[in-house]
């Protein structure tokens, strides 16, 4: 991989287009910190959110590697980061609207017993959803959200690539959303 560090962004992108993971990792190492600090400033210093956004950008780069015109990969990565930030803002606005609606639909005078029952049911459903995730994916998922490890730390710990970690997290979240969506619809609407 040392020889790849001397390659230009253009040359690395050409190698990435033929699925060269070492070239991808070199480009990742070259741009991660720059994109991370760029993103931190735009996420109100939310380090986890900034890291997730940058990982999403590199995931998109890998997924779209065959389609990318690589005249200026730096511009592509920054533009992709900006677009990802804007998409997150849209999602947050939608999520905030959902939570507002949820709060308004919840009874004003809570019965502590009802609240505890609902909390226990939610925990049970959450545990049930986690158990639906395949074992390897579940382990990665728990490292990310329980141990709060970064994608790179998980990849090193598990002896897999960062792309594998991203894919497993994505798979785990999809399963969780699908399973918990039904619970939320039944209880809150």
Secondary structure in CASP SS format (residue, H / E / C, confidence):
PFRMAT SS
TARGET T0000
AUTHOR 0000-0000-0000
METHOD secondary structure of the structure
MODEL  1
X C 1.00
X H 1.00
X H 1.00
X H 1.00
X H 1.00
X H 1.00
X C 1.00
X C 1.00
X H 1.00
X H 1.00
X H 1.00
X H 1.00
X H 1.00
X H 1.00
X H 1.00
X H 1.00
X C 1.00
X C 1.00
X C 1.00
X C 1.00
X H 1.00
X H 1.00
X H 1.00
X H 1.00
X H 1.00
X H 1.00
X H 1.00
X H 1.00
X H 1.00
X H 1.00
X H 1.00
X H 1.00
X H 1.00
X H 1.00
X H 1.00
X H 1.00
X H 1.00
X H 1.00
X H 1.00
X H 1.00
X C 1.00
X C 1.00
X C 1.00
X C 1.00
X C 1.00
X C 1.00
X H 1.00
X H 1.00
X H 1.00
X H 1.00
X H 1.00
X H 1.00
X H 1.00
X H 1.00
X H 1.00
X H 1.00
X H 1.00
X H 1.00
X H 1.00
X H 1.00
X H 1.00
X H 1.00
X H 1.00
X C 1.00
X C 1.00
X C 1.00
X C 1.00
X C 1.00
X C 1.00
X C 1.00
X C 1.00
X C 1.00
X H 1.00
X H 1.00
X H 1.00
X H 1.00
X H 1.00
X H 1.00
X H 1.00
X H 1.00
X H 1.00
X H 1.00
X H 1.00
X H 1.00
X H 1.00
X H 1.00
X H 1.00
X H 1.00
X H 1.00
X H 1.00
X H 1.00
X H 1.00
X H 1.00
X H 1.00
X H 1.00
X H 1.00
X H 1.00
X H 1.00
X H 1.00
X H 1.00
X H 1.00
X H 1.00
X H 1.00
X H 1.00
X H 1.00
X C 1.00
X C 1.00
X C 1.00
X C 1.00
X C 1.00
X C 1.00
X H 1.00
X H 1.00
X H 1.00
X H 1.00
X H 1.00
X H 1.00
X H 1.00
X H 1.00
X H 1.00
X H 1.00
X H 1.00
X H 1.00
X H 1.00
X H 1.00
X H 1.00
X H 1.00
X H 1.00
X H 1.00
X H 1.00
X H 1.00
X H 1.00
X C 1.00
X C 1.00
X H 1.00
X H 1.00
X H 1.00
X H 1.00
X H 1.00
X H 1.00
X H 1.00
X H 1.00
X H 1.00
X H 1.00
X H 1.00
X C 1.00
X C 1.00
X C 1.00
X C 1.00
X C 1.00
X H 1.00
X H 1.00
X H 1.00
X H 1.00
X H 1.00
X H 1.00
X H 1.00
X H 1.00
X C 1.00
X C 1.00
X C 1.00
X H 1.00
X H 1.00
X H 1.00
X H 1.00
X H 1.00
X H 1.00
X H 1.00
X H 1.00
X H 1.00
X H 1.00
X H 1.00
X H 1.00
X H 1.00
X H 1.00
X H 1.00
X H 1.00
X H 1.00
X H 1.00
X H 1.00
X H 1.00
X H 1.00
X H 1.00
X H 1.00
X H 1.00
X H 1.00
X H 1.00
X H 1.00
X C 1.00
END
